[in-house]
Structures are given as structure tokens and as C-alpha cells.
Amino acid sequence: MNTTAVAQERLVKTAIPGPKSVALQQRRLAVVSAGVASALPVFIERAHGAIVVDVDGNQFIDLGSGIGVMTIGHTDDGVVAAAQQQLELLTHAMFTITPYESYVRVCELLAEHTPGSFAKKSVLLNSGAEAVENAVKIARKFTGRSGVGVIDHAYHGRTNLTMAMTFKAMPYKLGFGPFAPDVHHAPNSYPFHDGLSGADAAARTISYLEKKVGATDLACIVVEPIQGEGGFVVPAPGYLRALQEWCTANGVVFIADEIQSGMARTGRWYASEHMDVEPDMVLTAKGIAGGLPIAAVTGRAEIMDASHPGGLGGTFAGNPVAAAAAISVFDSIASKNLLAEGARIEGVLKPALTALQAKYPVIGDVRGIGAMIAIELVQPGSHEPNAAAVASVAAYAAQHGVLLLTAGTYGNVIRFLPSLAISNELLTEALGVIDEAFATL
């Protein structure tokens, strides 16, 4: 049994933040860059399952799971055991110098579980942004083209190239330019706001790219099947399928950024499976290793093999401890049938949030799939964003032991990313707190 296990219950013992967190915040302000901001200055000491515990002993129901990282739960017993065992054997051996089996095993599991029945290969990396960078690099090498297509409201990272690909300026891009060139933003499918069918939204995206860039200059299009930071925007049915068909017809590599939506988050291994698409390349990170840093680009073998030997890799890429943890996560999802948990969580969240929508006109939209659900808050009677209401609800929830994540280009979305380990009882309790928060508006 994991020695860090904690009772799966909400418990507020002090003011939020408590005195120990306040003291740590003062130390932090003296030595940590102001650019590294925190949504809530509460210092976490330990966690297990769906509960995080701060240094003052307060226990929070975690509905953010480290922005989708702790998909199978905090300090999962299998992940902890696998990492501990690997730490005693080998902590580092750069794969591009002397390889090791666990890297290969992770790539085998990715080939098995990513969408598509074609031959696939992978490269392991450290972070989601690094996966995006490498996917673009590989697509450019394969096609001999340089253009990169992305869609509005996308988030792909904070490195120079991925900042150029990310839609939202503040806080991710403002003042950090100039950015990497030849990145082209096209309109997306956003049913709540544009009301377009999937076919019509895809025609708009394609028309923009054809006129602004030209298909023959595009190496790839990178899309999130469900947009993360953009506000859990689920495209209209048929949108991604039409984009992929256009890419295939024009020799453009279709890349699914599944960094937030993959690894059983939506009740399937990858959200692309809900959209009836088989991407040429799939990007994995966040939930793949139970909190340890590892990421991957997985794609058609002929695309992945376009890079010359030595062109891919990195010092810590595919670290053996993180790889061991990733293997454990794959095993847990399969052996414990965790794909079913996404549907269970959706079955609790969506009806409850829809009931809140009927009760509070500030909730304009309820959307999402599996354990990836969001509500968009608006000025009642309109589609105008209401970021102030989001901030108020999130603050109230934190004071009462529930951690919520905000999102959206206009800061008016609350996203629910609970771990698959969360119980129906904890979800219902958290929803009760959220109901109280809306009542205070």
C-alpha cells in the first residue's frame, strides 16, 4: 500500500491559504521568478487518489489533476512501485548512446493504443511542448515543406515555436516575441459560438488555409481533438474528419495534439477515436506516466523514419524511471478497465452541470466528453464572456476545499479534469460546493 495514501474526503481546517502556506509564499516571492504564477498560493504536501493535502492539513477535492496529468489518480500504487523499482536499477542512460528495454516497451504500447491500424513508430521526449516541436520538425522533413497550420483557440505550449502556434497572447506570448515564422492560424469549429455544422466549419478552415498559405506549402496541420486551454471546445461532428481528408488529399500531415485529451481521459485511449479520425501523428504527454515527465510523438512509420539518424532525441528524453511509470499507467488502464471510468464520470458531471445551467443563466454551455467536461459562463441572455463569474466561483470553491481549473481564450470557462480514481460521492460533494458558489453570484 502506498504510504502517502490519504482519506478520500474533503477537509478544511484553516483559512485558505493557511498559515504555513502563507509563510512559504513569502519565501517563494523572494527567490522564484514572478513569471511562475500560481492560481492558488496553497502549498501541497502530499496527495493520493482524488485528494490533495496542503502543508496546513487541508484536504481538497482535486478537479484539475495537475491539468490532466494525474489521470489515474495521485500517487497510484502501481506507478509508485514501478518508479521505485526502476530507481534502484537505472536512473539514467541516454537512449541515443546506450538503449534500454523500457523505452522500447513504451513505444510498443503507443503503437498498439494510438488510433490507426497502420505501422507506427515513436520518439520519446520530455514534455508536451517538446512533442509538438518534434512533430512539426518531422513533418517538415517528411514533406519538404515548411508551413504549419493551426486553428483558433489552440494551445500547444510555451517554447518559441509552440508560442507561435498558441492562440492566446496573455499570459503565454505577450512580450516574448519575435516568434517562429510560417505558422498560420485558421478559424476553428466552435459550435456554441459559430453554430456551423462540421462540414461548413471545415470548409471555412480549409478555405482560409488554401487562400492564405496554399496546400503545397503546408507541412502539417496540428489540432487538439478537444481544445484544452481554449476551453474544452468540442468540434462539430465531421469537422476533424473533413480536415483529415483534405490533408490526405493534399499531402499535408495531420497531427492530433492529444497531450491533454489522450490516455483514457475521454473514455477512449485517445479522443480522436470519438471523431472517427486516424491521425498521421499523435502527440502524448500529461497523463501518460502518472506525474513523471515523459512525452511522445507517434506516427506512421514512413513519416517517423524520414528523420536522419541522430536527428531526434535529447538528454533526458524517455528517461527510464519515467518510462517505467508510463508502462504501469498503460497496464493499469487496460487491467482495471479505466476506460469505463471516463463514461462514469461524464454520467455524473454532465447531468449535474446541465441542471445547474437550468438554474443559473450565467452558464451558457455545458460540453465535453468523459472526464473532460467544461462549462462556459456568459452574461445572462447572451454569448458575451463572463470571466468575473468564473473567478468568483473558482475562489469560493477553493475556500471550501474544491480545486477548479479555469480556461478559455476569454477566461470564462471552468474545466473539469478529475482523475479517473474519483468516486461518485466526491464528485457529487464537489458539485454541491459549486452550486453554493453560483448561488453567491
C-alpha positions as CSV (number, residue, x, y, z in Angstrom):
1,M,0.0,0.0,0.0
2,N,1.2,3.5,-0.8
3,T,2.4,5.1,2.4
4,T,1.3,8.6,1.1
5,A,-2.4,7.4,0.9
6,V,-4.9,9.8,2.5
7,A,-8.5,9.5,3.3
8,Q,-10.6,10.3,0.2
9,E,-12.5,13.2,1.9
10,R,-12.7,16.9,1.8
11,L,-11.4,18.7,5.0
12,V,-10.9,22.4,5.6
13,K,-9.1,23.0,8.8
14,T,-7.7,26.6,8.4
15,A,-8.2,29.7,6.3
16,I,-7.2,29.2,2.7
17,P,-4.3,29.7,2.3
18,G,-3.3,28.5,5.8
19,P,-0.5,30.0,7.9
20,K,2.2,27.5,6.7
21,S,1.2,28.2,3.1
22,V,1.4,32.0,3.8
23,A,4.9,31.6,5.2
24,L,6.0,29.5,2.2
25,Q,4.6,32.1,-0.1
26,Q,6.8,34.7,1.4
27,R,9.8,32.5,0.9
28,R,8.7,31.9,-2.7
29,L,8.4,35.6,-3.5
30,A,12.0,36.2,-2.5
31,V,13.5,33.5,-4.9
32,V,11.0,32.3,-7.5
33,S,10.5,34.3,-10.7
34,A,7.3,36.4,-10.8
35,G,6.7,34.8,-14.2
36,V,5.9,31.5,-12.5
37,A,2.5,32.3,-11.2
38,S,0.1,30.1,-9.3
39,A,-3.7,30.2,-9.4
40,L,-3.9,29.5,-5.7
41,P,-1.0,30.1,-3.3
42,V,-1.6,26.9,-1.3
43,F,1.4,24.6,-1.0
44,I,0.7,20.9,-1.5
45,E,2.5,18.4,0.7
46,R,1.1,15.1,-0.5
47,A,-1.8,13.6,-2.5
48,H,-3.5,10.3,-3.2
49,G,-6.3,9.3,-5.5
50,A,-8.5,12.4,-6.0
51,I,-7.4,14.3,-2.8
52,V,-4.5,16.7,-2.4
53,V,-3.3,17.8,1.1
54,D,-1.7,21.1,1.8
55,V,1.0,21.9,4.4
56,D,-1.7,23.1,6.8
57,G,-3.6,19.7,6.6
58,N,-6.4,21.0,4.4
59,Q,-7.7,18.3,2.0
60,F,-9.0,19.4,-1.4
61,I,-11.1,17.5,-3.9
62,D,-8.9,17.8,-7.0
63,L,-11.0,18.5,-10.1
64,G,-7.9,19.6,-12.1
65,S,-5.5,16.7,-11.6
66,G,-2.4,18.7,-12.4
67,I,-4.1,19.9,-15.7
68,G,-4.9,16.4,-16.7
69,V,-1.6,14.7,-15.6
70,M,-2.9,12.6,-12.8
71,T,-5.4,10.8,-14.9
72,I,-5.3,7.5,-13.0
73,G,-5.0,9.3,-9.6
74,H,-2.3,10.8,-7.4
75,T,0.5,8.5,-6.2
76,D,-1.1,5.5,-7.9
77,D,0.3,2.4,-6.2
78,G,1.4,0.8,-9.4
79,V,3.2,3.9,-10.6
80,V,5.0,4.4,-7.3
81,A,6.1,0.8,-7.2
82,A,7.3,0.8,-10.8
83,A,9.3,4.1,-10.3
84,Q,10.8,2.9,-7.0
85,Q,11.9,-0.4,-8.5
86,Q,13.5,1.4,-11.5
87,L,15.2,3.9,-9.3
88,E,17.2,1.1,-7.7
89,L,18.2,-0.3,-11.1
90,L,18.9,2.6,-13.5
91,T,18.0,6.2,-13.2
92,H,19.6,7.4,-16.5
93,A,21.2,6.1,-19.6
94,M,20.8,8.3,-22.6
95,F,18.9,6.2,-25.1
96,T,20.8,7.6,-28.1
97,I,24.1,6.3,-26.5
98,T,23.1,3.0,-24.8
99,P,19.4,2.0,-25.1
100,Y,17.3,0.2,-22.6
101,E,14.1,-2.0,-22.8
102,S,11.6,0.2,-21.1
103,Y,11.9,2.9,-23.9
104,V,11.1,0.2,-26.5
105,R,8.2,-1.1,-24.4
106,V,6.6,2.4,-24.2
107,C,6.8,2.7,-28.0
108,E,5.2,-0.7,-28.4
109,L,2.3,0.3,-26.2
110,L,1.9,3.6,-28.1
111,A,1.9,1.8,-31.4
112,E,-0.8,-0.5,-30.0
113,H,-3.1,2.1,-28.5
114,T,-2.9,5.2,-30.7
115,P,-5.6,5.3,-33.4
116,G,-4.9,3.6,-36.8
117,S,-4.1,0.1,-37.9
118,F,-1.0,1.1,-39.9
119,A,2.6,0.5,-38.9
120,K,3.7,3.1,-36.3
121,K,6.9,4.3,-34.7
122,S,7.6,6.8,-31.8
123,V,10.1,9.1,-30.4
124,L,10.0,9.7,-26.6
125,L,10.6,13.2,-25.2
126,N,10.2,15.2,-22.0
127,S,7.2,17.5,-22.3
128,G,4.1,18.3,-24.4
129,A,5.7,21.3,-26.0
130,E,8.7,19.3,-26.9
131,A,6.5,16.7,-28.5
132,V,4.8,19.5,-30.6
133,E,8.2,20.9,-31.7
134,N,9.4,17.5,-32.8
135,A,6.2,16.6,-34.6
136,V,6.5,19.7,-36.7
137,K,10.2,19.0,-37.3
138,I,9.4,15.5,-38.5
139,A,6.5,16.6,-40.7
140,R,8.7,19.3,-42.3
141,K,11.4,16.7,-43.0
142,F,8.9,14.2,-44.5
143,T,7.1,16.7,-46.7
144,G,9.9,19.1,-47.6
145,R,7.6,21.9,-46.8
146,S,7.7,24.5,-44.0
147,G,4.2,25.8,-43.3
148,V,2.3,24.9,-40.1
149,G,-1.4,25.2,-39.9
150,V,-3.2,25.6,-36.5
151,I,-6.7,26.6,-35.5
152,D,-8.1,29.4,-33.4
153,H,-8.2,29.0,-29.6
154,A,-5.5,26.3,-29.7
155,Y,-2.8,25.8,-27.1
156,H,0.3,24.0,-28.0
157,G,3.0,25.2,-25.5
158,R,5.3,28.0,-24.4
159,T,8.5,27.4,-26.4
160,N,9.3,29.7,-29.3
161,L,7.6,27.6,-32.0
162,T,4.7,26.5,-29.8
163,M,4.1,30.1,-28.6
164,A,3.7,30.9,-32.3
165,M,1.2,28.1,-32.6
166,T,-0.7,29.0,-29.4
167,F,-3.7,31.4,-30.0
168,K,-3.9,33.2,-26.7
169,A,-1.4,36.1,-26.1
170,M,-1.8,36.7,-22.4
171,P,-0.2,35.1,-20.5
172,Y,1.5,32.8,-22.9
173,K,3.0,35.0,-25.6
174,L,2.8,38.7,-24.6
175,G,6.2,40.4,-24.9
176,F,8.1,37.2,-25.7
177,G,8.4,37.7,-29.5
178,P,9.5,37.6,-32.2
179,F,8.1,34.1,-32.8
180,A,8.9,31.3,-35.2
181,P,7.7,32.1,-38.7
182,D,5.5,30.2,-41.2
183,V,2.7,29.4,-38.6
184,H,-0.8,30.1,-39.8
185,H,-3.9,30.4,-37.7
186,A,-7.2,29.4,-39.3
187,P,-10.8,29.5,-37.9
188,N,-11.8,26.5,-35.8
189,S,-15.1,24.8,-35.2
190,Y,-16.8,26.3,-32.0
191,P,-20.4,25.2,-32.1
192,F,-21.5,27.3,-29.1
193,H,-20.4,30.5,-30.9
194,D,-20.4,29.9,-34.6
195,G,-23.4,27.5,-35.0
196,L,-21.8,25.9,-38.0
197,S,-22.0,22.2,-39.0
198,G,-18.8,20.2,-39.0
199,A,-18.8,20.3,-42.8
200,D,-19.3,24.1,-43.0
201,A,-16.7,24.8,-40.3
202,A,-14.2,22.6,-42.1
203,A,-14.9,24.3,-45.4
204,R,-14.2,27.7,-43.7
205,T,-10.9,26.4,-42.2
206,I,-9.8,24.8,-45.4
207,S,-10.7,27.9,-47.5
208,Y,-8.6,30.1,-45.2
209,L,-5.6,27.8,-45.4
210,E,-5.8,27.4,-49.2
211,K,-6.1,31.2,-49.8
212,K,-3.7,32.3,-47.1
213,V,-1.0,29.7,-47.4
214,G,-1.6,27.2,-50.2
215,A,-1.8,23.5,-49.6
216,T,1.5,22.9,-51.4
217,D,3.4,25.0,-48.8
218,L,1.9,23.3,-45.7
219,A,3.9,20.6,-44.0
220,C,1.2,19.9,-41.4
221,I,-2.0,20.9,-39.6
222,V,-1.9,20.5,-35.8
223,V,-5.2,20.2,-34.0
224,E,-6.4,19.3,-30.5
225,P,-9.4,16.9,-31.0
226,I,-10.8,18.7,-27.9
227,Q,-9.2,22.0,-27.3
228,G,-7.7,22.2,-23.8
229,E,-6.7,25.7,-22.7
230,G,-9.1,27.1,-25.3
231,G,-12.0,25.9,-23.2
232,F,-12.7,22.3,-23.9
233,V,-14.1,23.2,-27.3
234,V,-15.5,20.0,-28.9
235,P,-15.7,20.5,-32.7
236,A,-19.0,19.9,-34.6
237,P,-19.4,16.3,-35.8
238,G,-17.5,15.7,-39.0
239,Y,-15.2,18.7,-38.7
240,L,-11.9,16.8,-38.0
241,R,-12.8,14.0,-40.4
242,A,-13.2,16.6,-43.2
243,L,-9.9,18.3,-42.2
244,Q,-8.1,14.9,-42.3
245,E,-9.5,14.0,-45.7
246,W,-8.3,17.3,-47.1
247,C,-4.9,16.8,-45.6
248,T,-4.6,13.3,-47.1
249,A,-5.6,14.6,-50.5
250,N,-3.0,17.3,-50.4
251,G,-0.1,15.6,-48.8
252,V,-0.4,17.5,-45.6
253,V,0.5,15.7,-42.4
254,F,-2.5,15.6,-40.0
255,I,-1.3,15.8,-36.4
256,A,-3.5,15.3,-33.4
257,D,-2.3,17.1,-30.2
258,E,-3.7,14.7,-27.7
259,I,-1.5,15.9,-24.8
260,Q,-4.5,16.8,-22.7
261,S,-7.2,14.7,-24.2
262,G,-5.3,11.4,-24.6
263,M,-4.6,8.4,-22.2
264,A,-8.2,7.4,-21.3
265,R,-9.3,10.9,-20.4
266,T,-12.4,10.8,-22.6
267,G,-13.3,7.1,-22.2
268,R,-11.2,6.1,-25.1
269,W,-7.5,5.8,-25.3
270,Y,-7.4,8.9,-27.5
271,A,-10.1,11.5,-28.1
272,S,-9.5,11.1,-31.9
273,E,-11.4,7.8,-31.7
274,H,-14.6,9.7,-30.9
275,M,-14.1,11.8,-34.0
276,D,-13.7,9.0,-36.5
277,V,-10.1,10.1,-37.5
278,E,-6.8,8.3,-37.7
279,P,-4.2,11.0,-37.4
280,D,-0.9,10.6,-39.3
281,M,0.8,11.6,-36.0
282,V,-0.4,11.6,-32.4
283,L,1.1,13.6,-29.5
284,T,1.1,12.2,-26.0
285,A,2.2,13.7,-22.7
286,K,0.5,14.7,-19.4
287,G,-1.4,11.6,-18.3
288,I,1.0,9.0,-19.7
289,A,3.2,8.5,-16.7
290,G,1.3,9.3,-13.5
291,G,3.1,12.5,-12.9
292,L,6.6,11.7,-14.2
293,P,7.8,13.8,-17.2
294,I,7.7,11.9,-20.4
295,A,6.1,12.7,-23.8
296,A,5.9,11.1,-27.2
297,V,5.3,11.6,-30.9
298,T,3.8,8.5,-32.5
299,G,3.2,8.4,-36.2
300,R,3.1,6.4,-39.5
301,A,6.3,4.6,-39.7
302,E,7.3,6.2,-43.1
303,I,6.8,9.7,-41.6
304,M,8.7,8.9,-38.4
305,D,11.6,7.4,-40.4
306,A,12.0,10.5,-42.5
307,S,14.4,11.9,-39.9
308,H,18.1,11.1,-40.4
309,P,19.8,9.1,-37.6
310,G,20.7,11.4,-34.8
311,G,18.1,14.0,-35.7
312,L,15.8,13.1,-32.9
313,G,16.4,12.7,-29.1
314,G,17.5,14.6,-26.1
315,T,19.5,14.1,-22.9
316,F,16.6,13.1,-20.6
317,A,14.1,12.0,-23.3
318,G,12.5,8.8,-22.5
319,N,14.1,8.6,-19.0
320,P,14.0,5.0,-17.7
321,V,12.2,5.9,-14.4
322,A,9.5,7.9,-16.3
323,A,9.3,5.1,-18.9
324,A,8.7,2.5,-16.1
325,A,5.9,4.7,-14.7
326,A,4.4,5.0,-18.2
327,I,4.3,1.2,-18.7
328,S,2.5,1.0,-15.3
329,V,-0.1,3.5,-16.4
330,F,-0.8,1.6,-19.7
331,D,-1.1,-1.6,-17.7
332,S,-3.5,0.0,-15.1
333,I,-5.8,1.4,-17.8
334,A,-6.1,-1.9,-19.5
335,S,-6.2,-4.3,-16.5
336,K,-8.6,-2.1,-14.4
337,N,-10.8,-1.2,-17.4
338,L,-10.3,2.5,-16.6
339,L,-11.7,3.5,-20.0
340,A,-15.2,2.8,-18.4
341,E,-14.4,5.4,-15.7
342,G,-14.5,8.3,-18.1
343,A,-18.1,7.4,-19.1
344,R,-19.0,7.0,-15.4
345,I,-17.6,10.5,-14.6
346,E,-19.4,12.1,-17.6
347,G,-22.6,10.4,-16.4
348,V,-22.3,12.2,-13.1
349,L,-20.9,15.6,-14.2
350,K,-22.9,16.3,-17.4
351,P,-26.4,15.9,-15.9
352,A,-25.5,17.8,-12.8
353,L,-23.9,20.7,-14.7
354,T,-26.9,20.8,-17.1
355,A,-29.2,21.1,-14.1
356,L,-27.1,23.9,-12.8
357,Q,-27.3,25.5,-16.2
358,A,-31.1,25.5,-16.0
359,K,-30.8,27.0,-12.5
360,Y,-28.2,29.7,-13.3
361,P,-28.5,31.6,-16.6
362,V,-24.8,32.6,-16.3
363,I,-24.0,29.1,-17.5
364,G,-24.2,29.4,-21.3
365,D,-22.9,26.0,-22.4
366,V,-22.1,22.5,-21.0
367,R,-19.8,20.5,-23.2
368,G,-17.1,17.8,-23.2
369,I,-16.5,14.1,-23.3
370,G,-15.7,11.6,-20.5
371,A,-13.6,13.1,-17.7
372,M,-13.0,16.3,-19.8
373,I,-16.1,18.5,-19.2
374,A,-16.5,22.3,-19.2
375,I,-19.0,25.0,-18.6
376,E,-18.8,28.3,-20.3
377,L,-20.0,31.3,-18.3
378,V,-21.7,34.2,-20.1
379,Q,-23.5,37.4,-19.4
380,P,-27.1,36.1,-19.0
381,G,-29.1,36.2,-22.1
382,S,-26.1,36.5,-24.4
383,H,-22.9,34.8,-25.5
384,E,-20.7,37.5,-24.1
385,P,-17.9,36.1,-21.8
386,N,-18.2,36.4,-18.1
387,A,-14.7,35.9,-16.7
388,A,-15.6,37.6,-13.4
389,A,-18.1,34.9,-12.6
390,V,-15.5,32.2,-13.3
391,A,-13.0,33.9,-11.0
392,S,-15.7,34.2,-8.2
393,V,-16.8,30.6,-8.5
394,A,-13.2,29.2,-8.5
395,A,-12.3,31.3,-5.5
396,Y,-15.4,30.2,-3.5
397,A,-14.7,26.6,-4.3
398,A,-11.0,26.8,-3.2
399,Q,-12.1,28.3,0.1
400,H,-14.4,25.3,0.6
401,G,-11.9,22.6,-0.4
402,V,-12.5,22.1,-4.1
403,L,-9.8,22.8,-6.7
404,L,-11.1,24.1,-10.0
405,L,-9.3,25.0,-13.2
406,T,-10.3,27.9,-15.4
407,A,-9.7,28.1,-19.1
408,G,-10.9,29.7,-22.4
409,T,-9.5,32.5,-24.5
410,Y,-11.6,35.0,-22.6
411,G,-11.1,33.3,-19.2
412,N,-14.8,32.4,-19.0
413,V,-14.6,28.6,-18.8
414,I,-14.4,26.3,-15.9
415,R,-12.9,22.9,-16.9
416,F,-13.4,19.7,-15.0
417,L,-10.4,17.3,-15.3
418,P,-10.9,14.9,-12.4
419,S,-8.8,11.8,-12.1
420,L,-10.4,8.5,-13.1
421,A,-9.9,7.5,-9.5
422,I,-12.5,10.0,-8.1
423,S,-15.6,8.5,-6.6
424,N,-19.2,9.5,-7.5
425,E,-19.6,10.6,-3.9
426,L,-16.6,13.1,-4.1
427,L,-17.9,14.4,-7.5
428,T,-21.4,15.0,-6.0
429,E,-19.9,16.7,-2.9
430,A,-17.8,19.0,-5.1
431,L,-20.8,19.8,-7.3
432,G,-22.7,20.8,-4.2
433,V,-19.9,23.3,-3.3
434,I,-20.0,24.6,-6.9
435,D,-23.8,25.0,-6.6
436,E,-23.2,27.1,-3.5
437,A,-20.6,29.2,-5.3
438,F,-23.1,30.0,-8.1
439,A,-25.7,31.0,-5.5
440,T,-23.3,33.6,-4.1
441,L,-23.2,35.3,-7.5
